[in-house]
């Protein structure tokens, strides 16, 4: 992919100070993009901003569960850089917030208090909506926009003991498919990128017992996202990519063929609807 294709593109990356976020920011900057890094961790975000100060990375500390803050900061990015082209909804609340040993001792419903459930839904689902709601009007005016949502494996969504993370990410997956259809033909694409298995980030704690050398490197998330941000990626929407299966040795257009539809469209064929089928 030519660097000039992405040069000057302006992107928001949420959860930018974490494992995936830092890797995505680095790759975007390396390809000439300008990046607004959103995170709630002020110290790590400050370190990220200092590392990329020469590249003009804009760091903004706030919580994406606040819809007013989302709207304000999206506009702040557009004003600062003079535009906006890409929104990567990567921020997440992980199961370690419930219990660090959740991989080895299954979380039960009694372990999840109401505030924790509400927080997971707010971070993993609602935050992406708040940011997209603020970004889409900007994208519509220029007839160009890329929304990339990081969900999780279908196994994790349904796996016992991965609630409320799994259900919240399932909601994000379903909404991604719906929004892609809603925005079809506008120049705005909506796609999903997932690691394809446990990754070497703080979301997988040491208590998991995994050999960290066998976990997916955070840097694997970047190549499919770079393609989706490109002009060539504009023909792709409503798809789900497994980063671990992206063939970095192939041309991006070839590697991009290894995808599946986001959500579960195969389950919608037998529709129960008054009068037969919806219009």
C-alpha positions in Angstrom: 0.0 0.0 0.0 1.5 3.3 -1.0 2.1 5.7 1.9 0.6 8.5 -0.1 -2.8 6.8 0.0 -2.9 7.3 3.8 -0.7 10.4 4.0 -2.6 13.2 5.9 -5.6 11.1 6.8 -6.9 12.0 10.2 -7.9 9.2 12.6 -9.3 8.9 16.1 -8.1 5.8 18.0 -9.8 5.0 21.4 -8.1 3.0 24.1 -4.9 4.4 22.5 -2.7 4.0 25.5 -3.2 0.2 25.8 -1.8 -2.7 23.9 -3.8 -2.6 20.7 -4.1 1.1 20.8 -0.4 1.9 21.0 0.3 -0.5 18.1 -2.4 1.0 16.0 -1.3 4.6 16.7 2.3 3.7 15.8 1.3 2.1 12.5 -1.0 4.9 11.5 1.8 7.5 12.3 4.3 5.4 10.4 2.0 5.6 7.3 1.7 9.4 7.4 -1.6 9.6 9.2 -2.4 12.2 11.9 -3.8 10.7 15.0 -6.0 11.8 17.9 -5.4 9.4 20.8 -8.3 8.9 23.3 -7.9 7.2 26.6 -8.8 7.5 30.3 -5.3 6.7 31.5 -3.7 10.2 31.7 -0.2 8.9 32.6 0.1 6.4 29.8 -1.5 8.8 27.3 1.0 11.5 28.3 3.9 9.0 27.6 2.3 8.2 24.2 2.0 11.8 23.3 5.6 12.5 24.3 6.8 9.5 22.2 5.1 10.9 19.1 5.3 14.6 19.8 7.2 15.2 16.6 4.4 13.5 14.7 1.7 15.8 16.1 -0.3 13.1 17.9 -3.1 14.8 19.8 -3.8 13.1 23.2 -7.2 13.7 24.9 -8.0 12.2 28.2 -11.6 11.5 28.9 -14.1 8.6 29.4 -16.1 7.6 26.3 -19.1 6.7 28.5 -19.8 10.4 28.5 -21.8 11.3 25.4 -21.2 15.0 25.7 -17.5 14.5 26.1 -17.5 12.3 23.0 -19.2 14.9 20.9 -16.9 17.7 22.3 -13.7 15.8 21.6 -14.6 14.6 18.2 -15.2 18.2 17.2 -12.0 19.2 18.9 -10.1 16.8 16.7 -11.8 18.0 13.6 -11.0 21.6 14.5 -7.4 20.8 15.5 -6.4 18.9 12.4 -8.9 20.4 10.0 -10.9 17.3 9.4 -11.6 13.7 10.3 -11.5 10.5 8.2 -11.2 7.5 10.5 -12.7 6.3 13.8 -11.3 3.2 15.4 -13.4 2.1 18.3 -10.8 0.1 20.2 -11.4 1.0 23.8 -12.7 -1.7 26.0 -13.3 -2.8 29.6 -12.0 -6.4 30.0 -12.9 -9.3 32.2 -9.9 -8.6 34.5 -12.0 -5.8 35.9 -14.3 -8.5 37.3 -11.6 -10.8 38.4 -7.9 -11.2 37.3 -8.1 -15.0 37.4 -11.2 -15.3 35.2 -9.5 -17.5 32.7 -8.9 -20.2 35.4 -11.9 -19.6 37.6 -15.2 -19.1 35.8 -17.0 -15.9 36.6 -20.5 -16.4 37.9 -23.4 -14.0 37.7 -23.1 -13.5 41.4 -19.7 -12.0 40.8 -21.0 -9.2 38.6 -22.6 -6.3 40.3 -25.0 -4.0 38.6 -22.6 -1.1 38.3 -20.0 -3.4 36.7 -22.5 -4.6 34.1 -23.6 -1.1 33.3 -19.9 0.0 33.0 -19.1 -2.8 30.5 -22.1 -1.9 28.3 -21.2 1.8 28.5 -17.5 1.3 27.5 -17.7 -1.6 25.1 -20.9 -0.7 23.3 -22.4 2.8 24.0 -19.0 4.6 23.8 -18.6 3.5 20.2 -22.1 4.7 19.4 -21.5 8.1 21.0 -18.3 8.6 19.0 -19.8 7.4 15.7 -22.8 9.7 16.2 -20.5 12.7 16.5 -18.2 11.5 13.6 -20.8 10.5 11.0 -22.1 14.0 10.2 -18.5 15.0 9.4 -18.0 11.9 7.2 -21.3 12.5 5.4 -20.3 16.0 4.3 -17.1 14.8 2.7 -18.6 11.5 1.5 -15.7 9.7 3.1 -15.4 7.9 6.4 -14.0 4.8 7.9 -15.4 3.3 11.1 -13.5 0.2 12.5 -14.9 -1.5 15.5 -12.8 -4.0 17.6 -15.2 -6.7 18.9 -14.1 -10.1 20.0 -14.2 -13.8 18.9 -17.6 -15.4 18.5 -16.4 -18.0 21.0 -15.8 -15.3 23.6 -19.2 -13.7 23.0 -20.9 -16.9 24.0 -18.3 -18.5 26.3 -19.6 -19.1 29.9 -17.8 -16.8 32.3 -17.1 -14.0 29.8 -20.1 -11.9 30.8 -20.5 -9.0 30.7 -17.6 -8.5 28.2 -18.8 -11.1 25.7 -22.5 -9.8 25.5 -21.3 -6.2 25.2 -19.0 -7.0 22.3 -21.8 -9.1 20.7 -23.9 -6.0 20.8 -21.1 -4.0 19.1 -20.7 -6.7 16.4 -24.5 -6.6 15.7 -24.5 -2.8 15.6 -21.5 -2.8 13.2 -23.4 -4.9 10.7 -26.5 -2.8 11.0 -24.7 0.5 10.7 -22.8 -0.7 7.7 -26.1 -1.4 5.9 -27.5 1.9 7.1 -24.5 3.9 5.6 -24.1 1.9 2.4 -23.6 4.2 -0.6 -22.6 7.2 1.5 -18.8 6.7 1.2 -18.7 5.7 4.9 -17.7 2.1 5.6 -18.1 0.2 8.8 -16.0 -2.9 9.5 -14.9 -5.2 12.3 -11.3 -6.2 13.2 -10.6 -8.8 15.9 -7.3 -10.3 16.9 -8.4 -13.9 16.2 -7.5 -15.3 19.7 -6.0 -14.2 23.0 -3.5 -11.4 22.5 -0.4 -10.2 24.4 -2.1 -7.2 26.0 -3.1 -6.4 29.6 -6.6 -7.7 28.7 -5.0 -11.1 29.1 -3.5 -11.0 32.6 -0.6 -13.0 33.9 -3.1 -15.0 36.0 -4.4 -16.5 32.8 -1.4 -18.9 32.8 -0.9 -18.6 29.0 2.6 -18.7 27.5 2.8 -15.1 26.4 5.1 -16.0 23.5 2.2 -17.8 22.0 -0.3 -14.9 22.3 -1.1 -12.7 19.3 1.1 -9.7 19.0 -0.9 -6.4 19.2 0.9 -5.2 16.0 -1.1 -7.8 14.0 -4.2 -5.5 14.3 -2.7 -2.8 12.2 -2.4 -4.2 8.6 -6.1 -4.9 8.1 -7.0 -1.5 9.6 -4.5 0.2 7.2 -6.2 -1.4 4.3 -9.7 -0.4 5.5 -8.5 3.2 5.9 -7.2 3.3 2.4 -9.0 4.4 -0.8 -8.9 0.8 -2.0 -10.6 -0.3 1.3 -13.6 1.9 0.4 -15.2 -1.0 -1.4 -15.4 -3.1 1.7 -18.1 -2.6 4.4 -19.9 -4.8 6.8 -17.0 -7.3 7.0 -15.1 -8.9 9.9 -11.4 -9.5 9.8 -9.3 -11.8 11.9 -6.0 -10.0 12.3 -4.0 -13.2 13.1 -5.1 -14.6 9.7 -4.2 -11.5 7.6 -1.5 -12.4 5.1 1.1 -9.7 5.5 3.1 -11.2 2.6 0.3 -10.7 0.1 -0.9 -7.5 -1.5 -3.5 -5.9 0.8 -6.2 -6.4 -1.8 -5.5 -10.1 -1.8 -5.2 -10.4 1.9 -8.5 -8.5 2.3 -10.4 -11.4 0.6 -10.0 -13.4 3.8 -13.0 -12.1 5.7 -16.5 -12.9 6.7 -19.6 -10.8 7.1 -19.9 -8.9 10.4 -22.6 -10.2 12.7 -24.8 -13.2 11.8 -26.5 -12.4 8.5 -26.9 -16.1 7.7 -29.5 -16.3 10.5 -31.8 -13.7 8.9 -33.0 -15.8 5.9 -36.1 -17.1 7.6 -37.7 -13.9 8.6 -41.0 -13.8 10.6 -42.7 -10.6 9.5 -46.3 -9.5 9.1 -47.2 -9.9 5.4 -44.2 -12.1 4.6 -40.9 -10.1 4.5 -39.9 -6.5 5.4 -39.6 -4.1 2.5 
